[in-house]
Amino acid sequence: MDILLTGATGYIGSAVRAALAAAGHTVTALVRSDEAADRVAAAGVQPVIGDMVDAELVRGLAGKSDGVIHTASPGDATSAEAEAAFADAVLAGINDGVFVRTGGVWVHGSGVALTEETPRNAPPIVAWREEIDRRVLAASGVRAVLIEPGVVYGHGGGIPRLVAGARQAGGALTLIGDGTQHWATVHVDDLAELYVAAFERAGHGEVFLGVGGAGPTGGVGGAGPTGGVGGAGPTGGVGGAGPTGGVGGAGPTGGVGGAGPTGGVGGAGPTGGVGGAGPTGGVGGANPTTRELGEAASLRLGLGGRVVPEDPAATVERLGEFGRALLLDQQADGGKARRMLGWRPSRPSLLEEIAAGGYDL
Ligand SMILES: NC(=O)c1ccc[n+]([C@@H]2O[C@H](COP(=O)([O-])OP(=O)(O)OC[C@H]3O[C@@H](n4cnc5c(N)ncnc54)[C@H](OP(=O)(O)O)[C@@H]3O)[C@@H](O)[C@H]2O)c1
């Protein structure tokens, strides 16, 4: 297939470019500079220099392609307008082709077992996405698909750099927020394979969370009042049974959620982990807490795993609306993509990447 890719110089888009090539697709990349054009051309991609808000250019390129994979975004106050203009231009030109767009799990707000069906409760920084997402998914004359990635990690990139790069005070690493919130995460190379699978096989109007949870045999939710989330190992994980439910693990053999009063979280080690049975449960998995991430980074920095919480209000003051989104407490899995698309996330967890030095800055 001949695919128009945006964001090919970006974190997600460069991994998608590589995954498309590995799957045998031909890629035309919309880039913004001669230097970027040279770079993607060296990677075997046909560059076109232009901007995603150039409606005429985008409409023409979309019409000539078999479909569009859109990962570009200005990532600032102009994002809403630019994304709306881009979507309109693609829909005008696409001619029954495929349109895979990028959203984000943040739009669903906090939750212990988020799915694609979880009603939207977006923090202000991404609230603008809803209108565009709805419009594209309901459009006719196109096979439109939305991917909602969690916090993307891998190759030392993305938001997790903020964890290891945080302020050090009194021999301890400052956490993002108080450390209790979970981040739903995905490895950038696993995510890239999800884009390819969605482009090739997803039906019109489908939404997929891009979160590295839920094993190939599926995970089993927990039995607590709020339910649990299955794990990410090849044999799947089993959610816990504590009062707040447990979360299955992320190891290659899968993890087992815990049974403690607050539920447990399956482990992330190479042989899989077993969620804790103590009062606060165990740790690990595809949905780590920011405390777990901070402690792992603190160890790498020679700070002995010492961390200090940050008052959430100070996080928002420091990082603005982006900081407010980082305070969301999100646990999710990629079960739908596994079931419907055969997606098989296989890379190490974020905790494993940090522990192995992947985020030594
Ligand atoms: N990273 C995450 O953890 C994460 C999680 C969930 C959702 N997302 C979403 O995924 C998307 C991509 O994120 P990312 O982390 O890959 O971002 P990124 O690394 O900043 O990449 C953004 C890409 O967009 C391109 N771009 C920006 N403005 C453009 C314009 N006006 N015309 C054409 N291209 C333009 C950039 O090109 P230049 O190289 O020319 O700047 C770059 O290739 C965003 O919508 C983001 O909100 C990201």
PDBQT file of the ligand as one rigid body, heavy atoms in Angstrom, charges set to zero:
ROOT
HETATM    1  N1  LIG A 401       4.407  11.001  23.049  1.00  0.00    +0.000 N 
HETATM    2  C1  LIG A 401       3.378  10.549  23.778  1.00  0.00    +0.000 C 
HETATM    3  O1  LIG A 401       3.558  10.023  24.903  1.00  0.00    +0.000 OA
HETATM    4  C2  LIG A 401       1.983  10.683  23.234  1.00  0.00    +0.000 A 
HETATM    5  C3  LIG A 401       0.942  10.012  23.918  1.00  0.00    +0.000 A 
HETATM    6  C4  LIG A 401      -0.354  10.105  23.429  1.00  0.00    +0.000 A 
HETATM    7  C5  LIG A 401      -0.612  10.858  22.300  1.00  0.00    +0.000 A 
HETATM    8  N2  LIG A 401       0.404  11.504  21.667  1.00  0.00    +0.000 N 
HETATM    9  C6  LIG A 401       0.079  12.290  20.474  1.00  0.00    +0.000 C 
HETATM   10  O2  LIG A 401       0.775  11.735  19.369  1.00  0.00    +0.000 OA
HETATM   11  C7  LIG A 401       1.079  12.770  18.431  1.00  0.00    +0.000 C 
HETATM   12  C8  LIG A 401       2.576  12.721  18.107  1.00  0.00    +0.000 C 
HETATM   13  O3  LIG A 401       3.302  12.800  19.305  1.00  0.00    +0.000 OA
HETATM   14  P1  LIG A 401       4.897  12.698  19.321  1.00  0.00    +0.000 P 
HETATM   15  O4  LIG A 401       5.274  12.447  20.726  1.00  0.00    +0.000 OA
HETATM   16  O5  LIG A 401       5.380  11.793  18.271  1.00  0.00    +0.000 OA
HETATM   17  O6  LIG A 401       5.286  14.212  18.953  1.00  0.00    +0.000 OA
HETATM   18  P2  LIG A 401       6.641  14.822  18.357  1.00  0.00    +0.000 P 
HETATM   19  O7  LIG A 401       7.805  13.934  18.598  1.00  0.00    +0.000 OA
HETATM   20  O8  LIG A 401       6.701  16.234  18.850  1.00  0.00    +0.000 OA
HETATM   21  O9  LIG A 401       6.398  14.840  16.780  1.00  0.00    +0.000 OA
HETATM   22  C9  LIG A 401       5.524  15.762  16.199  1.00  0.00    +0.000 C 
HETATM   23  C10 LIG A 401       5.672  15.647  14.687  1.00  0.00    +0.000 C 
HETATM   24  O10 LIG A 401       4.715  16.521  14.096  1.00  0.00    +0.000 OA
HETATM   25  C11 LIG A 401       5.371  17.281  13.085  1.00  0.00    +0.000 C 
HETATM   26  N3  LIG A 401       4.670  18.552  12.935  1.00  0.00    +0.000 N 
HETATM   27  C12 LIG A 401       4.403  19.462  13.893  1.00  0.00    +0.000 A 
HETATM   28  N4  LIG A 401       3.711  20.490  13.364  1.00  0.00    +0.000 NA
HETATM   29  C13 LIG A 401       3.555  20.220  12.052  1.00  0.00    +0.000 A 
HETATM   30  C14 LIG A 401       2.944  20.917  10.969  1.00  0.00    +0.000 A 
HETATM   31  N5  LIG A 401       2.360  22.104  11.156  1.00  0.00    +0.000 N 
HETATM   32  N6  LIG A 401       2.961  20.355   9.738  1.00  0.00    +0.000 NA
HETATM   33  C15 LIG A 401       3.576  19.168   9.535  1.00  0.00    +0.000 A 
HETATM   34  N7  LIG A 401       4.176  18.445  10.527  1.00  0.00    +0.000 NA
HETATM   35  C16 LIG A 401       4.165  18.990  11.755  1.00  0.00    +0.000 A 
HETATM   36  C17 LIG A 401       6.782  17.444  13.605  1.00  0.00    +0.000 C 
HETATM   37  O11 LIG A 401       7.640  17.824  12.556  1.00  0.00    +0.000 OA
HETATM   38  P3  LIG A 401       8.999  18.666  12.769  1.00  0.00    +0.000 P 
HETATM   39  O12 LIG A 401      10.080  17.625  12.918  1.00  0.00    +0.000 OA
HETATM   40  O13 LIG A 401       9.132  19.466  11.520  1.00  0.00    +0.000 OA
HETATM   41  O14 LIG A 401       8.814  19.511  13.989  1.00  0.00    +0.000 OA
HETATM   42  C18 LIG A 401       7.050  16.050  14.144  1.00  0.00    +0.000 C 
HETATM   43  O15 LIG A 401       7.381  15.172  13.096  1.00  0.00    +0.000 OA
HETATM   44  C19 LIG A 401       0.586  14.066  19.061  1.00  0.00    +0.000 C 
HETATM   45  O16 LIG A 401      -0.729  14.315  18.624  1.00  0.00    +0.000 OA
HETATM   46  C20 LIG A 401       0.562  13.733  20.539  1.00  0.00    +0.000 C 
HETATM   47  O17 LIG A 401      -0.356  14.526  21.274  1.00  0.00    +0.000 OA
HETATM   48  C21 LIG A 401       1.695  11.424  22.093  1.00  0.00    +0.000 A 
ENDROOT
TORSDOF 0
